[in-house]
Amino acid sequence: MKIEIDERSGFCFGVVTAIHKAEEELAKGETLYCLGDIVHNNREVERLKSMGLITINREEFKQLHNAKVLLRAHGEPPETYQIARENNIEIIDATCPVVLQLQKRIKQESRPEGTAEKQIVIYGKPGHAEVLGLVGQTDGKAIVIERAEEAQKLDFSKSIRLFSQTTKSLDGFQEIVGQIKQQISPDATFEYYDTICRQVANRMPKLREFAASHDLVFFVSGKKSSNGKILFEECLKVNANSHLIDSEEEIDPSLLEGVESIGVCGATSTPKWLMEQIVHFIRSHVDK
Protein backbone atom coordinates (compact mmCIF):
# COMPACT_ATOMS: atom_id res chain seq x y z
CA MET A 1 0.00 0.00 0.00
CA LYS A 2 1.21 3.51 -0.86
CA ILE A 3 0.81 6.15 1.88
CA GLU A 4 1.86 9.69 1.01
CA ILE A 5 1.93 13.03 2.82
CA ASP A 6 1.27 16.09 0.66
CA GLU A 7 4.56 17.99 0.76
CA ARG A 8 2.77 21.33 0.36
CA SER A 9 0.52 20.80 3.39
CA GLY A 10 1.31 22.15 6.82
CA PHE A 11 1.92 25.48 8.49
CA CYS A 12 2.08 28.61 6.38
CA PHE A 13 4.99 30.96 7.10
CA GLY A 14 2.81 33.20 9.29
CA VAL A 15 1.93 30.34 11.63
CA VAL A 16 5.52 29.05 11.63
CA THR A 17 6.72 32.49 12.76
CA ALA A 18 4.11 32.71 15.53
CA ILE A 19 4.99 29.28 16.90
CA HIS A 20 8.73 29.97 16.76
CA LYS A 21 8.20 33.20 18.69
CA ALA A 22 6.16 31.35 21.31
CA GLU A 23 8.82 28.65 21.67
CA GLU A 24 11.60 31.25 21.96
CA GLU A 25 9.79 33.11 24.75
CA LEU A 26 8.84 29.93 26.60
CA ALA A 27 12.45 28.75 26.46
CA LYS A 28 13.37 31.76 28.61
CA GLY A 29 11.24 30.30 31.40
CA GLU A 30 8.97 33.34 31.67
CA THR A 31 5.17 33.34 31.83
CA LEU A 32 3.71 33.85 28.36
CA TYR A 33 0.05 34.35 27.49
CA CYS A 34 -1.51 34.03 24.04
CA LEU A 35 -4.64 35.95 23.09
CA GLY A 36 -6.81 33.19 21.60
CA ASP A 37 -5.60 29.82 20.27
CA ILE A 38 -2.22 30.37 18.61
CA VAL A 39 -3.40 28.19 15.72
CA HIS A 40 -6.70 26.50 14.89
CA ASN A 41 -5.41 23.06 15.74
CA ASN A 42 -6.12 21.56 19.17
CA ARG A 43 -3.16 19.19 19.10
CA GLU A 44 -0.63 21.97 18.49
CA VAL A 45 -2.33 24.15 21.11
CA GLU A 46 -1.99 21.32 23.61
CA ARG A 47 1.68 20.81 22.72
CA LEU A 48 2.48 24.47 23.44
CA LYS A 49 0.33 24.39 26.57
CA SER A 50 2.53 21.58 27.86
CA MET A 51 5.51 23.91 27.33
CA GLY A 52 3.83 26.61 29.43
CA LEU A 53 1.82 28.74 26.98
CA ILE A 54 -1.36 30.07 28.61
CA THR A 55 -4.25 30.79 26.25
CA ILE A 56 -6.60 33.59 27.32
CA ASN A 57 -9.74 35.15 25.89
CA ARG A 58 -10.45 38.84 25.35
CA GLU A 59 -12.11 39.40 28.73
CA GLU A 60 -9.17 37.82 30.51
CA PHE A 61 -6.80 39.95 28.45
CA LYS A 62 -8.56 43.14 29.59
CA GLN A 63 -8.02 42.14 33.25
CA LEU A 64 -4.34 41.33 32.74
CA HIS A 65 -1.59 43.70 33.98
CA ASN A 66 2.22 43.72 33.86
CA ALA A 67 2.40 40.60 31.69
CA LYS A 68 3.73 39.35 28.36
CA VAL A 69 1.19 38.44 25.66
CA LEU A 70 1.71 36.89 22.24
CA LEU A 71 -0.54 38.09 19.42
CA ARG A 72 -1.02 35.28 16.90
CA ALA A 73 -0.72 35.48 13.10
CA HIS A 74 -4.41 36.46 12.59
CA GLY A 75 -3.82 40.06 13.75
CA GLU A 76 -5.69 42.26 16.19
CA PRO A 77 -7.78 45.47 16.13
CA PRO A 78 -6.27 48.75 17.42
CA GLU A 79 -8.22 48.35 20.69
CA THR A 80 -5.99 45.42 21.70
CA TYR A 81 -2.85 47.54 21.48
CA GLN A 82 -4.55 50.34 23.42
CA ILE A 83 -5.44 47.96 26.27
CA ALA A 84 -1.86 46.66 26.28
CA ARG A 85 -0.49 50.20 26.70
CA GLU A 86 -2.92 50.99 29.51
CA ASN A 87 -2.24 47.71 31.38
CA ASN A 88 1.52 47.67 30.92
CA ILE A 89 1.36 44.51 28.82
CA GLU A 90 4.39 43.65 26.70
CA ILE A 91 3.22 42.54 23.26
CA ILE A 92 5.03 39.83 21.31
CA ASP A 93 3.52 40.60 17.93
CA ALA A 94 3.35 37.62 15.58
CA THR A 95 0.82 39.15 13.18
CA CYS A 96 1.39 37.70 9.70
CA PRO A 97 3.03 40.32 7.40
CA VAL A 98 0.33 39.65 4.77
CA VAL A 99 -2.41 40.40 7.32
CA LEU A 100 -0.54 43.43 8.63
CA GLN A 101 -0.31 44.91 5.14
CA LEU A 102 -4.03 44.27 4.61
CA GLN A 103 -4.89 46.01 7.89
CA LYS A 104 -2.93 49.09 6.78
CA ARG A 105 -4.68 49.18 3.39
CA ILE A 106 -8.13 48.93 4.96
CA LYS A 107 -7.35 51.59 7.54
CA GLN A 108 -6.13 53.96 4.84
CA GLU A 109 -9.12 53.29 2.58
CA SER A 110 -11.58 53.83 5.45
CA ARG A 111 -10.46 57.42 5.96
CA PRO A 112 -13.12 59.85 4.72
CA GLU A 113 -12.49 61.63 1.42
CA GLY A 114 -14.58 64.72 0.81
CA THR A 115 -18.32 64.31 1.27
CA ALA A 116 -18.84 61.11 -0.71
CA GLU A 117 -19.73 58.11 1.43
CA LYS A 118 -18.10 54.79 0.71
CA GLN A 119 -18.61 51.34 2.19
CA ILE A 120 -15.70 49.16 3.24
CA VAL A 121 -16.70 45.56 2.58
CA ILE A 122 -14.77 42.50 3.73
CA TYR A 123 -15.31 39.08 2.21
CA GLY A 124 -14.71 36.89 5.24
CA LYS A 125 -16.12 34.76 8.01
CA PRO A 126 -18.01 36.86 10.60
CA GLY A 127 -16.37 36.62 14.00
CA HIS A 128 -13.15 35.10 12.67
CA ALA A 129 -10.06 36.42 14.49
CA GLU A 130 -8.53 37.94 11.35
CA VAL A 131 -11.82 39.55 10.33
CA LEU A 132 -12.25 41.13 13.78
CA GLY A 133 -8.83 42.70 13.36
CA LEU A 134 -9.73 44.01 9.90
CA VAL A 135 -13.08 45.44 10.98
CA GLY A 136 -11.30 47.13 13.88
CA GLN A 137 -9.28 49.20 11.40
CA THR A 138 -12.54 50.90 10.35
CA ASP A 139 -13.84 51.64 13.87
CA GLY A 140 -16.30 48.78 13.41
CA LYS A 141 -17.94 50.26 10.30
CA ALA A 142 -16.87 47.65 7.75
CA ILE A 143 -19.53 45.30 6.39
CA VAL A 144 -18.64 41.59 6.43
CA ILE A 145 -20.15 39.22 3.88
CA GLU A 146 -19.33 35.55 3.37
CA ARG A 147 -21.51 34.61 0.39
CA ALA A 148 -22.36 36.33 -2.89
CA GLU A 149 -26.07 36.56 -2.01
CA GLU A 150 -25.18 38.59 1.09
CA ALA A 151 -24.07 41.41 -1.20
CA GLN A 152 -27.76 42.40 -1.29
CA LYS A 153 -27.37 44.11 2.09
CA LEU A 154 -25.01 46.69 0.55
CA ASP A 155 -26.17 50.12 -0.53
CA PHE A 156 -25.41 50.13 -4.25
CA SER A 157 -26.00 53.89 -4.48
CA LYS A 158 -22.80 54.42 -2.45
CA SER A 159 -19.23 53.68 -3.48
CA ILE A 160 -17.80 50.32 -2.40
CA ARG A 161 -14.28 49.15 -1.58
CA LEU A 162 -14.03 45.36 -1.35
CA PHE A 163 -11.25 43.44 0.44
CA SER A 164 -10.89 39.78 1.39
CA GLN A 165 -9.86 37.80 4.44
CA THR A 166 -6.49 36.31 3.46
CA THR A 167 -7.60 32.67 3.69
CA LYS A 168 -10.86 32.81 1.75
CA SER A 169 -11.67 31.22 -1.60
CA LEU A 170 -10.59 33.05 -4.74
CA ASP A 171 -13.68 31.76 -6.58
CA GLY A 172 -15.94 33.08 -3.80
CA PHE A 173 -14.28 36.48 -4.02
CA GLN A 174 -14.82 36.65 -7.80
CA GLU A 175 -18.50 35.75 -7.33
CA ILE A 176 -18.99 38.70 -4.99
CA VAL A 177 -17.11 41.01 -7.36
CA GLY A 178 -19.51 39.94 -10.15
CA GLN A 179 -22.59 40.57 -8.00
CA ILE A 180 -21.48 44.08 -7.05
CA LYS A 181 -20.46 45.00 -10.60
CA GLN A 182 -23.94 44.09 -11.83
CA GLN A 183 -25.73 46.27 -9.28
CA ILE A 184 -23.50 49.21 -8.44
CA SER A 185 -25.00 52.60 -9.35
CA PRO A 186 -23.40 54.51 -12.24
CA ASP A 187 -22.95 57.40 -9.81
CA ALA A 188 -20.91 55.29 -7.39
CA THR A 189 -17.43 53.80 -7.72
CA PHE A 190 -16.42 50.20 -7.06
CA GLU A 191 -12.86 49.12 -6.38
CA TYR A 192 -11.87 45.64 -5.26
CA TYR A 193 -8.62 44.27 -3.94
CA ASP A 194 -7.75 40.59 -4.14
CA THR A 195 -6.01 40.28 -0.76
CA ILE A 196 -6.14 36.47 -0.56
CA CYS A 197 -2.82 34.96 0.51
CA ARG A 198 -1.25 33.20 -2.47
CA GLN A 199 0.31 30.58 -0.21
CA VAL A 200 -3.30 29.47 0.38
CA ALA A 201 -4.77 30.15 -3.06
CA ASN A 202 -1.88 28.52 -4.96
CA ARG A 203 -2.26 25.35 -2.91
CA MET A 204 -5.72 24.60 -4.26
CA PRO A 205 -4.84 23.29 -7.75
CA LYS A 206 -1.95 21.19 -6.38
CA LEU A 207 -4.15 19.86 -3.58
CA ARG A 208 -6.78 18.80 -6.11
CA GLU A 209 -4.10 16.92 -8.05
CA PHE A 210 -2.89 15.24 -4.86
CA ALA A 211 -6.39 14.21 -3.73
CA ALA A 212 -7.31 12.88 -7.17
CA SER A 213 -4.20 10.68 -7.26
CA HIS A 214 -5.22 8.57 -4.23
CA ASP A 215 -7.98 6.07 -3.50
CA LEU A 216 -8.51 7.47 0.01
CA VAL A 217 -7.67 10.89 1.44
CA PHE A 218 -7.42 11.97 5.06
CA PHE A 219 -7.49 15.75 5.39
CA VAL A 220 -6.10 16.65 8.81
CA SER A 221 -7.38 19.91 10.28
CA GLY A 222 -8.81 21.50 13.39
CA LYS A 223 -12.58 21.98 13.17
CA LYS A 224 -12.19 25.75 13.82
CA SER A 225 -9.92 26.30 10.82
CA SER A 226 -11.56 28.42 8.12
CA ASN A 227 -8.71 27.60 5.76
CA GLY A 228 -9.10 23.90 6.56
CA LYS A 229 -12.77 23.85 5.58
CA ILE A 230 -12.01 25.54 2.25
CA LEU A 231 -9.15 23.19 1.37
CA PHE A 232 -11.09 20.10 2.44
CA GLU A 233 -13.91 21.07 0.09
CA GLU A 234 -11.34 21.17 -2.73
CA CYS A 235 -10.39 17.57 -1.91
CA LEU A 236 -14.05 16.49 -1.96
CA LYS A 237 -14.57 18.04 -5.39
CA VAL A 238 -12.14 15.56 -6.95
CA ASN A 239 -12.28 12.64 -4.51
CA ALA A 240 -15.52 11.70 -2.76
CA ASN A 241 -13.53 9.34 -0.52
CA SER A 242 -11.97 12.27 1.37
CA HIS A 243 -12.39 12.50 5.14
CA LEU A 244 -11.83 15.44 7.49
CA ILE A 245 -10.14 14.38 10.74
CA ASP A 246 -8.28 16.21 13.48
CA SER A 247 -6.51 13.18 14.97
CA GLU A 248 -5.93 9.45 14.46
CA GLU A 249 -8.80 8.74 16.89
CA GLU A 250 -11.25 9.82 14.18
CA ILE A 251 -10.02 7.30 11.62
CA ASP A 252 -12.44 4.46 10.93
CA PRO A 253 -10.15 1.45 10.31
CA SER A 254 -12.72 -0.07 7.95
CA LEU A 255 -11.91 2.74 5.48
CA LEU A 256 -8.42 1.29 5.06
CA GLU A 257 -9.71 -2.00 3.64
CA GLY A 258 -9.30 -2.59 -0.08
CA VAL A 259 -7.44 0.62 -0.93
CA GLU A 260 -4.04 0.72 -2.60
CA SER A 261 -3.19 4.40 -2.17
CA ILE A 262 -3.79 6.78 0.75
CA GLY A 263 -3.05 10.49 0.77
CA VAL A 264 -2.62 12.54 3.96
CA CYS A 265 -2.83 16.31 3.67
CA GLY A 266 -3.85 19.28 5.82
CA ALA A 267 -4.52 22.95 6.34
CA THR A 268 -2.06 25.80 6.81
CA SER A 269 -2.78 25.35 10.53
CA THR A 270 -1.92 21.63 10.56
CA PRO A 271 1.49 20.64 11.99
CA LYS A 272 3.62 18.24 9.95
CA TRP A 273 4.23 16.11 13.04
CA LEU A 274 0.49 15.43 13.30
CA MET A 275 0.26 14.26 9.68
CA GLU A 276 3.26 11.98 10.31
CA GLN A 277 1.46 10.61 13.37
CA ILE A 278 -1.57 9.84 11.17
CA VAL A 279 0.66 7.96 8.72
CA HIS A 280 2.19 5.96 11.56
CA PHE A 281 -1.31 5.04 12.79
CA ILE A 282 -2.38 3.92 9.31
CA ARG A 283 0.75 1.79 8.83
CA SER A 284 0.27 0.14 12.23
CA HIS A 285 -3.26 -0.93 11.24
CA VAL A 286 -2.41 -1.97 7.69
CA ASP A 287 0.52 -4.11 8.84
CA LYS A 288 -1.60 -6.07 11.33
C-alpha positions in Angstrom: 0.0 0.0 0.0 1.2 3.5 -0.9 0.8 6.2 1.9 1.9 9.7 1.0 1.9 13.0 2.8 1.3 16.1 0.7 4.6 18.0 0.8 2.8 21.3 0.4 0.5 20.8 3.4 1.3 22.1 6.8 1.9 25.5 8.5 2.1 28.6 6.4 5.0 31.0 7.1 2.8 33.2 9.3 1.9 30.3 11.6 5.5 29.1 11.6 6.7 32.5 12.8 4.1 32.7 15.5 5.0 29.3 16.9 8.7 30.0 16.8 8.2 33.2 18.7 6.2 31.4 21.3 8.8 28.7 21.7 11.6 31.3 22.0 9.8 33.1 24.7 8.8 29.9 26.6 12.5 28.8 26.5 13.4 31.8 28.6 11.2 30.3 31.4 9.0 33.3 31.7 5.2 33.3 31.8 3.7 33.9 28.4 0.1 34.3 27.5 -1.5 34.0 24.0 -4.6 35.9 23.1 -6.8 33.2 21.6 -5.6 29.8 20.3 -2.2 30.4 18.6 -3.4 28.2 15.7 -6.7 26.5 14.9 -5.4 23.1 15.7 -6.1 21.6 19.2 -3.2 19.2 19.1 -0.6 22.0 18.5 -2.3 24.2 21.1 -2.0 21.3 23.6 1.7 20.8 22.7 2.5 24.5 23.4 0.3 24.4 26.6 2.5 21.6 27.9 5.5 23.9 27.3 3.8 26.6 29.4 1.8 28.7 27.0 -1.4 30.1 28.6 -4.2 30.8 26.2 -6.6 33.6 27.3 -9.7 35.2 25.9 -10.5 38.8 25.4 -12.1 39.4 28.7 -9.2 37.8 30.5 -6.8 40.0 28.5 -8.6 43.1 29.6 -8.0 42.1 33.2 -4.3 41.3 32.7 -1.6 43.7 34.0 2.2 43.7 33.9 2.4 40.6 31.7 3.7 39.4 28.4 1.2 38.4 25.7 1.7 36.9 22.2 -0.5 38.1 19.4 -1.0 35.3 16.9 -0.7 35.5 13.1 -4.4 36.5 12.6 -3.8 40.1 13.7 -5.7 42.3 16.2 -7.8 45.5 16.1 -6.3 48.8 17.4 -8.2 48.3 20.7 -6.0 45.4 21.7 -2.8 47.5 21.5 -4.6 50.3 23.4 -5.4 48.0 26.3 -1.9 46.7 26.3 -0.5 50.2 26.7 -2.9 51.0 29.5 -2.2 47.7 31.4 1.5 47.7 30.9 1.4 44.5 28.8 4.4 43.7 26.7 3.2 42.5 23.3 5.0 39.8 21.3 3.5 40.6 17.9 3.4 37.6 15.6 0.8 39.2 13.2 1.4 37.7 9.7 3.0 40.3 7.4 0.3 39.6 4.8 -2.4 40.4 7.3 -0.5 43.4 8.6 -0.3 44.9 5.1 -4.0 44.3 4.6 -4.9 46.0 7.9 -2.9 49.1 6.8 -4.7 49.2 3.4 -8.1 48.9 5.0 -7.3 51.6 7.5 -6.1 54.0 4.8 -9.1 53.3 2.6 -11.6 53.8 5.5 -10.5 57.4 6.0 -13.1 59.9 4.7 -12.5 61.6 1.4 -14.6 64.7 0.8 -18.3 64.3 1.3 -18.8 61.1 -0.7 -19.7 58.1 1.4 -18.1 54.8 0.7 -18.6 51.3 2.2 -15.7 49.2 3.2 -16.7 45.6 2.6 -14.8 42.5 3.7 -15.3 39.1 2.2 -14.7 36.9 5.2 -16.1 34.8 8.0 -18.0 36.9 10.6 -16.4 36.6 14.0 -13.1 35.1 12.7 -10.1 36.4 14.5 -8.5 37.9 11.3 -11.8 39.5 10.3 -12.3 41.1 13.8 -8.8 42.7 13.4 -9.7 44.0 9.9 -13.1 45.4 11.0 -11.3 47.1 13.9 -9.3 49.2 11.4 -12.5 50.9 10.3 -13.8 51.6 13.9 -16.3 48.8 13.4 -17.9 50.3 10.3 -16.9 47.6 7.7 -19.5 45.3 6.4 -18.6 41.6 6.4 -20.1 39.2 3.9 -19.3 35.6 3.4 -21.5 34.6 0.4 -22.4 36.3 -2.9 -26.1 36.6 -2.0 -25.2 38.6 1.1 -24.1 41.4 -1.2 -27.8 42.4 -1.3 -27.4 44.1 2.1 -25.0 46.7 0.5 -26.2 50.1 -0.5 -25.4 50.1 -4.2 -26.0 53.9 -4.5 -22.8 54.4 -2.5 -19.2 53.7 -3.5 -17.8 50.3 -2.4 -14.3 49.2 -1.6 -14.0 45.4 -1.3 -11.3 43.4 0.4 -10.9 39.8 1.4 -9.9 37.8 4.4 -6.5 36.3 3.5 -7.6 32.7 3.7 -10.9 32.8 1.8 -11.7 31.2 -1.6 -10.6 33.1 -4.7 -13.7 31.8 -6.6 -15.9 33.1 -3.8 -14.3 36.5 -4.0 -14.8 36.7 -7.8 -18.5 35.8 -7.3 -19.0 38.7 -5.0 -17.1 41.0 -7.4 -19.5 39.9 -10.1 -22.6 40.6 -8.0 -21.5 44.1 -7.0 -20.5 45.0 -10.6 -23.9 44.1 -11.8 -25.7 46.3 -9.3 -23.5 49.2 -8.4 -25.0 52.6 -9.3 -23.4 54.5 -12.2 -22.9 57.4 -9.8 -20.9 55.3 -7.4 -17.4 53.8 -7.7 -16.4 50.2 -7.1 -12.9 49.1 -6.4 -11.9 45.6 -5.3 -8.6 44.3 -3.9 -7.8 40.6 -4.1 -6.0 40.3 -0.8 -6.1 36.5 -0.6 -2.8 35.0 0.5 -1.3 33.2 -2.5 0.3 30.6 -0.2 -3.3 29.5 0.4 -4.8 30.1 -3.1 -1.9 28.5 -5.0 -2.3 25.4 -2.9 -5.7 24.6 -4.3 -4.8 23.3 -7.8 -1.9 21.2 -6.4 -4.1 19.9 -3.6 -6.8 18.8 -6.1 -4.1 16.9 -8.0 -2.9 15.2 -4.9 -6.4 14.2 -3.7 -7.3 12.9 -7.2 -4.2 10.7 -7.3 -5.2 8.6 -4.2 -8.0 6.1 -3.5 -8.5 7.5 0.0 -7.7 10.9 1.4 -7.4 12.0 5.1 -7.5 15.8 5.4 -6.1 16.7 8.8 -7.4 19.9 10.3 -8.8 21.5 13.4 -12.6 22.0 13.2 -12.2 25.7 13.8 -9.9 26.3 10.8 -11.6 28.4 8.1 -8.7 27.6 5.8 -9.1 23.9 6.6 -12.8 23.9 5.6 -12.0 25.5 2.2 -9.2 23.2 1.4 -11.1 20.1 2.4 -13.9 21.1 0.1 -11.3 21.2 -2.7 -10.4 17.6 -1.9 -14.0 16.5 -2.0 -14.6 18.0 -5.4 -12.1 15.6 -7.0 -12.3 12.6 -4.5 -15.5 11.7 -2.8 -13.5 9.3 -0.5 -12.0 12.3 1.4 -12.4 12.5 5.1 -11.8 15.4 7.5 -10.1 14.4 10.7 -8.3 16.2 13.5 -6.5 13.2 15.0 -5.9 9.5 14.5 -8.8 8.7 16.9 -11.3 9.8 14.2 -10.0 7.3 11.6 -12.4 4.5 10.9 -10.2 1.4 10.3 -12.7 -0.1 7.9 -11.9 2.7 5.5 -8.4 1.3 5.1 -9.7 -2.0 3.6 -9.3 -2.6 -0.1 -7.4 0.6 -0.9 -4.0 0.7 -2.6 -3.2 4.4 -2.2 -3.8 6.8 0.8 -3.0 10.5 0.8 -2.6 12.5 4.0 -2.8 16.3 3.7 -3.8 19.3 5.8 -4.5 22.9 6.3 -2.1 25.8 6.8 -2.8 25.3 10.5 -1.9 21.6 10.6 1.5 20.6 12.0 3.6 18.2 9.9 4.2 16.1 13.0 0.5 15.4 13.3 0.3 14.3 9.7 3.3 12.0 10.3 1.5 10.6 13.4 -1.6 9.8 11.2 0.7 8.0 8.7 2.2 6.0 11.6 -1.3 5.0 12.8 -2.4 3.9 9.3 0.7 1.8 8.8 0.3 0.1 12.2 -3.3 -0.9 11.2 -2.4 -2.0 7.7 0.5 -4.1 8.8 -1.6 -6.1 11.3 
